[in-house]
């Protein structure tokens, strides 16, 4: 069964040096458990949504990042009582 929230970051170039950071309410930003930067995908899953604000941050790492990289952050909100909602943000 899918969780209540999933945020997935994907990118097109293996040397993009992108990283997803996420935080539950009242916690610090940290790297999610599901990461595969060599494949261009990282994901943050939440089984049950807690009251409060969830934070997501995309960072570029390394001293010589590429000038631009096509990337997309997709956020899927699941609902037990109805349809899901998907938000997508393209980044460069």
Beta strands, then each sheet from edge to edge (+ up, - down):
strand 1: 5-11
strand 2: 18-23
strand 3: 30-31
strand 4: 34-36
strand 5: 41-46
strand 6: 55-60
strand 7: 71-77
strand 8: 85-91
sheet 1: 4+ 5- 1+ 7- 8+
sheet 2: 3+ 2- 6+
end
